[in-house]
Amino acid sequence: MHSRKIIIFTGPSLSHSEASDILRADYRPPVRRGDVHDALPEKPDIIGIIDGVFHQSPAVGHREIIEALRMGVTVVGGASMGALRASELHDLGMVGVGRIFRAYLNGELESDDDVAVAFNPETLEALSDSLVSIHFNFKRALERGIIGEDYFRELMKIAKDLFYPLRTYRRILHDAEIPENKKASLMSFLESEGRDIKREDAIEVIKYIKGLVSSDQDHGCETHGS
């Protein structure tokens, strides 16, 4: 049985080395327009889309993903650009994984701005925080009583109004007119218990693909078993 060719586009949500610890695959930088189309002659069995460019250059096209699906490639998306495209192409067979995908699918999230972050083109490391994680963590702080409803609304308004490359917890707290002691307790909550929702979903995508591969191998063993 041939080993499956798996191409996964990731970057700021989950580093290539962290992803490789879960599953060996051909990891590539965030997907751009044309990258999926250009990968098809390599005959991939599975394409995973986690991160993609939004504004620096044209985003990955629907048409090239549909082309991959028509050729029988399993295309799995989640966490960032992958979640957005999976929600749009769900009916055509693209597989979506994770909390962010579900939020796009049911209309809770609509804009690509919710998942956009700036990243270092050399290291692919995130340089800003995603609105989807910011909202999740501020909401948890509200539920814990660390901030009240008014402060929550103010913080979210500041976060939304910031251009995505400037969107960091420090910048949001700096711009907020909230008592310093509240800022300090919120910052300490974020540092100790803040969660990166995009990262969690990215790990789920890799694990989902790993599950596909191992179930195929299991079926292969049954078929070729003595």
ZAVEXTOR-644526 format. One record per residue (C-alpha): residue number from 0; residue in three letters; chain; x, y, z. Coordinates in pm, 1 decimal, decimal comma. Example, Ala and Ser with C-alpha at 12.3 -4.5 7.8 and 13.67 -1.06 7.14 Angstrom:
BEGIN
+-----+--------+--------+----------+----------+----------+
| num | residu | chaine |        x |        y |        z |
+-----+--------+--------+----------+----------+----------+
|   0 |    ALA |      A |   1230,0 |   -450,0 |    780,0 |
|   1 |    SER |      A |   1367,0 |   -106,0 |    714,0 |
+-----+--------+--------+----------+----------+----------+
***
This chain:
BEGIN
+-----+--------+--------+----------+----------+----------+
| num | residu | chaine |        x |        y |        z |
+-----+--------+--------+----------+----------+----------+
|   0 |    MET |      A |      0,0 |      0,0 |      0,0 |
|   1 |    HIS |      A |    148,1 |    338,9 |    -97,6 |
|   2 |    SER |      A |    207,7 |    591,8 |    176,0 |
|   3 |    ARG |      A |    -40,0 |    878,0 |    156,9 |
|   4 |    LYS |      A |     81,1 |   1212,6 |     19,4 |
|   5 |    ILE |      A |    -34,4 |   1478,3 |    264,3 |
|   6 |    ILE |      A |     21,6 |   1850,9 |    208,4 |
|   7 |    ILE |      A |    -68,9 |   2088,0 |    492,2 |
|   8 |    PHE |      A |    -59,2 |   2467,9 |    481,0 |
|   9 |    THR |      A |      6,1 |   2613,9 |    825,3 |
|  10 |    GLY |      A |    208,1 |   2888,8 |    992,6 |
|  11 |    PRO |      A |    105,1 |   3128,5 |   1267,4 |
|  12 |    SER |      A |   -169,1 |   2900,3 |   1407,3 |
|  13 |    LEU |      A |     62,7 |   2601,9 |   1450,5 |
|  14 |    SER |      A |    431,8 |   2581,5 |   1364,8 |
|  15 |    HIS |      A |    560,3 |   2319,4 |   1124,6 |
|  16 |    SER |      A |    773,1 |   2159,7 |   1397,2 |
|  17 |    GLU |      A |    480,8 |   2131,1 |   1641,9 |
|  18 |    ALA |      A |    259,5 |   1990,3 |   1367,0 |
|  19 |    SER |      A |    531,4 |   1738,9 |   1268,5 |
|  20 |    ASP |      A |    534,7 |   1608,0 |   1625,4 |
|  21 |    ILE |      A |    173,6 |   1496,6 |   1570,3 |
|  22 |    LEU |      A |    188,4 |   1385,6 |   1205,5 |
|  23 |    ARG |      A |    459,2 |   1355,0 |    943,7 |
|  24 |    ALA |      A |    349,0 |   1543,6 |    633,5 |
|  25 |    ASP |      A |    463,9 |   1795,7 |    373,7 |
|  26 |    TYR |      A |    416,3 |   2122,7 |    566,0 |
|  27 |    ARG |      A |    403,5 |   2443,1 |    365,8 |
|  28 |    PRO |      A |    362,6 |   2813,2 |    452,9 |
|  29 |    PRO |      A |     16,8 |   2977,7 |    466,5 |
|  30 |    VAL |      A |   -172,3 |   2907,8 |    145,2 |
|  31 |    ARG |      A |   -201,6 |   3172,4 |   -127,8 |
|  32 |    ARG |      A |   -408,2 |   3189,2 |   -445,4 |
|  33 |    GLY |      A |   -280,6 |   2918,0 |   -680,4 |
|  34 |    ASP |      A |   -100,2 |   2703,7 |   -421,6 |
|  35 |    VAL |      A |   -366,8 |   2430,5 |   -414,0 |
|  36 |    HIS |      A |   -390,1 |   2427,3 |   -794,1 |
|  37 |    ASP |      A |     -9,9 |   2406,6 |   -820,9 |
|  38 |    ALA |      A |      0,3 |   2114,3 |   -574,4 |
|  39 |    LEU |      A |   -240,6 |   1895,4 |   -774,5 |
|  40 |    PRO |      A |     17,9 |   1757,2 |  -1022,7 |
|  41 |    GLU |      A |    195,4 |   1610,0 |   -716,0 |
|  42 |    LYS |      A |   -112,3 |   1386,3 |   -670,9 |
|  43 |    PRO |      A |   -178,7 |   1453,5 |   -301,6 |
|  44 |    ASP |      A |   -424,4 |   1224,1 |   -123,2 |
|  45 |    ILE |      A |   -504,8 |   1482,7 |    145,6 |
|  46 |    ILE |      A |   -466,0 |   1860,7 |    155,3 |
|  47 |    GLY |      A |   -498,5 |   2034,9 |    490,0 |
|  48 |    ILE |      A |   -562,5 |   2408,8 |    498,2 |
|  49 |    ILE |      A |   -505,1 |   2581,4 |    830,8 |
|  50 |    ASP |      A |   -348,2 |   2921,2 |    758,8 |
|  51 |    GLY |      A |   -367,4 |   3132,8 |    446,8 |
|  52 |    VAL |      A |   -285,7 |   3486,2 |    344,6 |
|  53 |    PHE |      A |   -575,7 |   3732,4 |    354,9 |
|  54 |    HIS |      A |   -457,8 |   4075,5 |    252,7 |
|  55 |    GLN |      A |    -89,1 |   4055,3 |    154,0 |
|  56 |    SER |      A |   -172,8 |   3872,5 |   -170,8 |
|  57 |    PRO |      A |   -484,9 |   3706,4 |   -317,3 |
|  58 |    ALA |      A |   -640,7 |   3443,6 |    -89,4 |
|  59 |    VAL |      A |   -675,1 |   3079,1 |   -193,5 |
|  60 |    GLY |      A |   -955,2 |   3049,3 |   -447,9 |
|  61 |    HIS |      A |  -1274,4 |   2846,3 |   -411,1 |
|  62 |    ARG |      A |  -1229,2 |   2716,8 |   -763,6 |
|  63 |    GLU |      A |   -891,2 |   2551,0 |   -697,1 |
|  64 |    ILE |      A |  -1025,4 |   2377,1 |   -383,9 |
|  65 |    ILE |      A |  -1327,1 |   2255,3 |   -582,9 |
|  66 |    GLU |      A |  -1086,1 |   2130,9 |   -852,2 |
|  67 |    ALA |      A |   -897,8 |   1930,4 |   -584,8 |
|  68 |    LEU |      A |  -1223,7 |   1783,6 |   -449,9 |
|  69 |    ARG |      A |  -1330,5 |   1682,5 |   -802,9 |
|  70 |    MET |      A |  -1000,1 |   1502,2 |   -844,8 |
|  71 |    GLY |      A |  -1077,4 |   1294,6 |   -536,6 |
|  72 |    VAL |      A |   -843,1 |   1476,1 |   -297,5 |
|  73 |    THR |      A |   -966,3 |   1491,8 |     62,2 |
|  74 |    VAL |      A |   -947,8 |   1860,6 |    160,7 |
|  75 |    VAL |      A |   -966,0 |   1938,2 |    533,3 |
|  76 |    GLY |      A |   -978,9 |   2287,8 |    680,8 |
|  77 |    GLY |      A |   -992,9 |   2454,7 |   1019,2 |
|  78 |    ALA |      A |   -857,1 |   2721,7 |   1255,2 |
|  79 |    SER |      A |   -814,7 |   3015,5 |   1016,7 |
|  80 |    MET |      A |   -845,7 |   3046,3 |    638,1 |
|  81 |    GLY |      A |   -915,1 |   2672,5 |    639,6 |
|  82 |    ALA |      A |  -1218,6 |   2720,1 |    864,3 |
|  83 |    LEU |      A |  -1353,5 |   2999,7 |    646,9 |
|  84 |    ARG |      A |  -1316,9 |   2806,5 |    320,3 |
|  85 |    ALA |      A |  -1450,0 |   2483,2 |    475,6 |
|  86 |    SER |      A |  -1766,4 |   2663,5 |    587,7 |
|  87 |    GLU |      A |  -1815,3 |   2802,7 |    235,8 |
|  88 |    LEU |      A |  -1742,2 |   2473,1 |     57,5 |
|  89 |    HIS |      A |  -1890,2 |   2235,9 |    314,7 |
|  90 |    ASP |      A |  -2176,8 |   2139,6 |     81,8 |
|  91 |    LEU |      A |  -1927,6 |   2054,5 |   -192,9 |
|  92 |    GLY |      A |  -1733,6 |   1810,3 |     22,9 |
|  93 |    MET |      A |  -1460,8 |   2009,2 |    196,5 |
|  94 |    VAL |      A |  -1425,4 |   1880,2 |    552,1 |
|  95 |    GLY |      A |  -1432,7 |   2136,9 |    833,9 |
|  96 |    VAL |      A |  -1289,8 |   2073,3 |   1178,6 |
|  97 |    GLY |      A |  -1301,8 |   2266,5 |   1506,0 |
|  98 |    ARG |      A |  -1478,6 |   2539,9 |   1697,3 |
|  99 |    ILE |      A |  -1398,7 |   2822,6 |   1450,0 |
| 100 |    PHE |      A |  -1523,8 |   2622,7 |   1149,9 |
| 101 |    ARG |      A |  -1852,6 |   2557,5 |   1333,1 |
| 102 |    ALA |      A |  -1884,3 |   2927,9 |   1421,8 |
| 103 |    TYR |      A |  -1845,7 |   3024,1 |   1053,2 |
| 104 |    LEU |      A |  -2084,2 |   2750,3 |    945,1 |
| 105 |    ASN |      A |  -2362,7 |   2862,5 |   1179,4 |
| 106 |    GLY |      A |  -2309,4 |   3232,8 |   1111,6 |
| 107 |    GLU |      A |  -2160,8 |   3332,3 |   1449,1 |
| 108 |    LEU |      A |  -1849,5 |   3443,2 |   1259,3 |
| 109 |    GLU |      A |  -1871,7 |   3600,3 |    915,2 |
| 110 |    SER |      A |  -1563,1 |   3809,3 |    844,1 |
| 111 |    ASP |      A |  -1209,4 |   3694,4 |    766,2 |
| 112 |    ASP |      A |  -1105,5 |   3973,1 |   1007,5 |
| 113 |    ASP |      A |  -1210,8 |   3744,1 |   1295,6 |
| 114 |    VAL |      A |   -917,2 |   3510,4 |   1231,8 |
| 115 |    ALA |      A |   -665,0 |   3739,1 |   1057,3 |
| 116 |    VAL |      A |   -327,8 |   3793,1 |   1228,5 |
| 117 |    ALA |      A |     -1,5 |   3949,0 |   1116,5 |
| 118 |    PHE |      A |    289,9 |   3706,6 |   1098,4 |
| 119 |    ASN |      A |    664,1 |   3714,5 |   1043,4 |
| 120 |    PRO |      A |    723,0 |   3596,4 |    683,4 |
| 121 |    GLU |      A |   1055,4 |   3435,5 |    782,1 |
| 122 |    THR |      A |    952,3 |   3243,4 |   1094,1 |
| 123 |    LEU |      A |    572,3 |   3234,0 |   1024,9 |
| 124 |    GLU |      A |    523,7 |   3333,2 |   1389,1 |
| 125 |    ALA |      A |    208,8 |   3531,7 |   1479,7 |
| 126 |    LEU |      A |    272,5 |   3898,7 |   1563,1 |
| 127 |    SER |      A |    -83,2 |   3986,9 |   1666,4 |
| 128 |    ASP |      A |   -376,8 |   3817,7 |   1840,6 |
| 129 |    SER |      A |   -686,8 |   3692,8 |   1659,7 |
| 130 |    LEU |      A |  -1023,8 |   3851,0 |   1731,9 |
| 131 |    VAL |      A |  -1175,6 |   3504,8 |   1776,6 |
| 132 |    SER |      A |   -932,7 |   3421,8 |   2062,0 |
| 133 |    ILE |      A |   -959,7 |   3772,2 |   2210,2 |
| 134 |    HIS |      A |  -1339,3 |   3745,1 |   2226,6 |
| 135 |    PHE |      A |  -1321,2 |   3395,1 |   2375,5 |
| 136 |    ASN |      A |  -1078,8 |   3502,0 |   2650,3 |
| 137 |    PHE |      A |  -1249,9 |   3831,0 |   2738,1 |
| 138 |    LYS |      A |  -1580,7 |   3641,2 |   2757,1 |
| 139 |    ARG |      A |  -1423,7 |   3395,2 |   3001,9 |
| 140 |    ALA |      A |  -1288,8 |   3686,6 |   3206,8 |
| 141 |    LEU |      A |  -1641,9 |   3830,8 |   3213,0 |
| 142 |    GLU |      A |  -1788,6 |   3498,0 |   3327,2 |
| 143 |    ARG |      A |  -1524,2 |   3475,6 |   3601,3 |
| 144 |    GLY |      A |  -1613,8 |   3823,6 |   3726,4 |
| 145 |    ILE |      A |  -1268,4 |   3962,6 |   3645,0 |
| 146 |    ILE |      A |  -1432,7 |   4232,7 |   3432,0 |
| 147 |    GLY |      A |  -1791,3 |   4358,2 |   3413,5 |
| 148 |    GLU |      A |  -2021,5 |   4380,1 |   3109,2 |
| 149 |    ASP |      A |  -1932,7 |   4747,1 |   3040,4 |
| 150 |    TYR |      A |  -1559,9 |   4678,6 |   3037,0 |
| 151 |    PHE |      A |  -1612,4 |   4368,9 |   2821,8 |
| 152 |    ARG |      A |  -1802,2 |   4577,0 |   2563,2 |
| 153 |    GLU |      A |  -1539,3 |   4852,5 |   2569,7 |
| 154 |    LEU |      A |  -1252,3 |   4604,4 |   2525,7 |
| 155 |    MET |      A |  -1426,3 |   4428,8 |   2235,3 |
| 156 |    LYS |      A |  -1502,1 |   4759,8 |   2062,2 |
| 157 |    ILE |      A |  -1135,2 |   4860,8 |   2087,5 |
| 158 |    ALA |      A |  -1025,7 |   4517,4 |   1959,9 |
| 159 |    LYS |      A |  -1262,2 |   4532,1 |   1659,8 |
| 160 |    ASP |      A |  -1165,7 |   4888,9 |   1570,6 |
| 161 |    LEU |      A |   -792,8 |   4809,4 |   1563,3 |
| 162 |    PHE |      A |   -641,5 |   4711,3 |   1226,3 |
| 163 |    TYR |      A |   -565,0 |   4338,7 |   1262,2 |
| 164 |    PRO |      A |   -179,5 |   4365,9 |   1258,2 |
| 165 |    LEU |      A |   -201,3 |   4600,9 |   1559,2 |
| 166 |    ARG |      A |   -444,4 |   4382,2 |   1751,7 |
| 167 |    THR |      A |   -268,7 |   4256,8 |   2065,2 |
| 168 |    TYR |      A |   -388,7 |   4219,4 |   2422,9 |
| 169 |    ARG |      A |   -133,1 |   4476,4 |   2540,3 |
| 170 |    ARG |      A |   -246,3 |   4734,1 |   2286,0 |
| 171 |    ILE |      A |   -615,2 |   4677,8 |   2366,5 |
| 172 |    LEU |      A |   -556,2 |   4713,8 |   2741,8 |
| 173 |    HIS |      A |   -333,8 |   5016,2 |   2685,1 |
| 174 |    ASP |      A |   -612,9 |   5190,2 |   2488,4 |
| 175 |    ALA |      A |   -890,6 |   5097,0 |   2732,5 |
| 176 |    GLU |      A |  -1012,6 |   5344,8 |   2993,5 |
| 177 |    ILE |      A |  -1028,8 |   5085,1 |   3267,2 |
| 178 |    PRO |      A |   -880,8 |   5113,3 |   3619,9 |
| 179 |    GLU |      A |   -519,2 |   4993,3 |   3635,2 |
| 180 |    ASN |      A |   -596,5 |   4725,0 |   3895,4 |
| 181 |    LYS |      A |   -860,7 |   4576,0 |   3660,9 |
| 182 |    LYS |      A |   -612,1 |   4580,2 |   3371,7 |
| 183 |    ALA |      A |   -351,7 |   4407,6 |   3588,5 |
| 184 |    SER |      A |   -586,2 |   4129,9 |   3699,9 |
| 185 |    LEU |      A |   -712,1 |   4080,3 |   3342,2 |
| 186 |    MET |      A |   -354,1 |   4063,2 |   3209,4 |
| 187 |    SER |      A |   -256,3 |   3811,5 |   3473,1 |
| 188 |    PHE |      A |   -563,4 |   3600,1 |   3385,0 |
| 189 |    LEU |      A |   -468,4 |   3614,6 |   3014,3 |
| 190 |    GLU |      A |   -108,6 |   3515,9 |   3086,9 |
| 191 |    SER |      A |   -200,2 |   3224,7 |   3311,7 |
| 192 |    GLU |      A |   -522,7 |   3097,3 |   3154,5 |
| 193 |    GLY |      A |   -561,2 |   3262,4 |   2813,5 |
| 194 |    ARG |      A |   -631,0 |   3016,1 |   2533,2 |
| 195 |    ASP |      A |   -534,7 |   3035,8 |   2167,4 |
| 196 |    ILE |      A |   -844,9 |   2904,0 |   1992,9 |
| 197 |    LYS |      A |   -681,8 |   2900,6 |   1649,8 |
| 198 |    ARG |      A |   -394,1 |   2688,8 |   1779,4 |
| 199 |    GLU |      A |   -635,7 |   2443,8 |   1946,1 |
| 200 |    ASP |      A |   -831,4 |   2406,1 |   1620,5 |
| 201 |    ALA |      A |   -511,4 |   2367,1 |   1417,3 |
| 202 |    ILE |      A |   -407,0 |   2076,3 |   1639,1 |
| 203 |    GLU |      A |   -754,1 |   1927,4 |   1588,5 |
| 204 |    VAL |      A |   -708,6 |   1948,7 |   1208,3 |
| 205 |    ILE |      A |   -374,2 |   1765,2 |   1224,9 |
| 206 |    LYS |      A |   -520,7 |   1499,1 |   1455,5 |
| 207 |    TYR |      A |   -821,9 |   1457,1 |   1227,3 |
| 208 |    ILE |      A |   -593,2 |   1399,9 |    926,0 |
| 209 |    LYS |      A |   -381,7 |   1160,9 |   1132,5 |
| 210 |    GLY |      A |   -702,5 |    969,5 |   1212,3 |
| 211 |    LEU |      A |   -786,4 |    944,8 |    840,3 |
| 212 |    VAL |      A |   -442,9 |    804,0 |    764,5 |
| 213 |    SER |      A |   -443,1 |    549,2 |   1046,3 |
| 214 |    SER |      A |   -795,9 |    430,5 |    966,6 |
| 215 |    ASP |      A |   -682,9 |    380,4 |    605,3 |
| 216 |    GLN |      A |   -384,3 |    179,8 |    725,1 |
| 217 |    ASP |      A |   -610,9 |    -30,8 |    947,2 |
| 218 |    HIS |      A |   -838,3 |   -100,4 |    648,7 |
| 219 |    GLY |      A |   -528,3 |   -180,4 |    445,0 |
| 220 |    CYS |      A |   -421,8 |   -436,2 |    705,5 |
| 221 |    GLU |      A |   -764,2 |   -598,3 |    700,6 |
| 222 |    THR |      A |   -767,1 |   -615,0 |    322,0 |
| 223 |    HIS |      A |   -416,6 |   -753,7 |    293,0 |
| 224 |    GLY |      A |   -429,4 |   -963,9 |    608,6 |
| 225 |    SER |      A |   -371,1 |  -1335,0 |    595,6 |
+-----+--------+--------+----------+----------+----------+
***
